[in-house]
């Protein structure tokens, strides 16, 4: 396939495809569904699943096993995500939970779906993946970087030159 | 604390580099020239401390028993730390911190790229995550080289002075001792001496664009890998380890 075609056809990274298969073929669909309620603490409109942090769910006897992958190595939110996931499972009647942190495959923003990106944009966080960075307020692409690092490890700080508003951008890694 | 296993020693070494670098960067919190830069330096610090945690957690796993990641950070003395001297030098002025960061990032990117191919799966997994961050760090520190080097006369001079002071500490990044050489043969470690030309190319190209001169090589200062440090490391440890030394096992 030519590079040009790859640009036009949105291709799913293989790791992401494998993750979706794991959910599709999982025998514990209801647990995955319970966890759909657990949102990213910093961007509370996308779930851990949509973010790509929730990698796998399985069940052995009464024990639920979750596999999470960190977004950024030093991201302090991973601990909160784990707590939130445990709380959601406890509320759903699953008290015994073990959480494994898995580093490989390394998380990338390429796993975010267009739907997740739309939700982020409407929340006010632009996404850096798709070429020019549009202002989540007014949609202008006349934007400028203020700082490569923003309010959290996963964000950079931009400003819109059309409406003058500063905004967060989800860093592409 | 005596470490015998070569892999554990190597992993701890990488953890030490990251922890000390992260700590130096964290000293800028609330002291950076402006708010955005304050946040940026803290974020980079967080990346390095996070990296240190992964290496130490792995080392603790390799050692087993009572050892945890905190044992490595809080319960070892100066001579046990094996970080590069470059990482422990006092933060200096803003130009010094950014020049150090640039020289290290230009090394860290090819290093983590190479470590992705380690035969040790956990090291390769940590490297795959660190590599993405290093790429981002290098982009930012290169950008600062351009701004400071090609900025005002004062920023240019401060930058050039910082580079002259830092240069003798860069040799150590490419030093391979017996520990590294043996692990390179096993496919575990990175042969850093082979990264020197890539590093020099990146550095030369960026500094040239930034109107800065590449310092003349005058031989390197080494010793960090065998625990022979500058006076400054002791002061970092005194601050960083105080609580755990005064109240062993203290939890937040």
Interface residues (C-beta under 8 A of the other chain):
Chain A: X70 X72 X73 X74 X75 X76 X103 X104 X105 X106 X107 X108 X146 X147 X148 X149 X150 X151 X153 X157 X171 X173
Chain B: X36 X37 X39 X40 X43 X44 X46 X47 X48 X49 X50 X51 X53 X54 X121 X122 X124 X125 X126 X128 X129 X130 X131 X132 X133 X135 X136 X139 X140 X143
